[in-house]
Amino acid sequence: MSLQTSYPFVLPRGYVDPHGTVHREGRMRLATARDELEPLRDPTVTGPDDPRLTVLVLARVVEQLGSLELITTHEIEGLFAIDLAFLQDFYGVINFGNQEEYEQLLRAQAEGPPLLGQARPAAVSAAASVSAASVSAASVSSAPVSAAPVSSAEPVAAALDGGDSLDAEFDAGNFAGAFAGEFGATAERVSPRRGAVEEIPRVK
C-alpha cells in the first residue's frame, strides 16, 4: 500500500524570479510534526502568531516551483499576496482535509474568472468570438426589415432589453462572488481541523 505525500498545484499569479520568468506550477509535500515545530524555534519568530511562521513552514513543504528546485524563504517572501493565501489554503486542505475538499479547491480555482490583469485563455476567447459572431449573424438575418425611419432611441433600447437575462447570467460580479463563496467555504470547512499551523498565520 502506497501513500501519496506530494501534491501538484498551480499558483493564481505565479512567482516572478529576478530574470522575469514566471513560475506557477509546483508541488507541496505533506507536513510533518517537525515542519510545524522547527520554525517555532527560529530566533526570528516571536511566537505562534508571528506572520513569518507562515513563510518558514511553506519554505519547508514546497518542494518545487516551476523550474526552481530549491525553495527558500526568499522565494516564499517574493510571492504575491494571493499566491501566499492560496498556498496556505492548499496546505490546510492536503494536510487536514479530504479528497473531496482537495478536488473542490482545484475545481474552484479552475472555474473562477481570470484575475485582474490576466487575459482569458486563447481557446476561450476564440470560442467566445465565434459564438458572438454567430449570434450577431443570426440576429441580423432574422430581424424584420422596416422601411419606416427610426425616430427615437426607444425601439433600439427595447431590442436590447432581450439580452438582459443573458447579461445577468454571466454577470462578472455574480460569477466572481460565486467563485469566492465556493473557495471560501472550502477553507472554512478545513480550518477547524488545522493543527499548529493555523498557526500558519496569514500576512495582513
Secondary structure, 3 states (H helix, E strand, C coil): CCCCCEEEEEEEEEEECCCCCEEEEEEEECCCHHHHHHHHHCCCCCCCCCCHHHHHHHHHHEEEECCECCCCHHHHHCCCHHHHHHHHHHHHHHHHCCHHHHHHHHHHHHHCCCCCCCCCCHHHHHHHHHHHHHHHHHHHHHCCCCCCCCCCCHHHHHHHHHHHHHHHHCCHHHHHHHHHHHHHHHHHHHHHHCCCCCCCCCCC
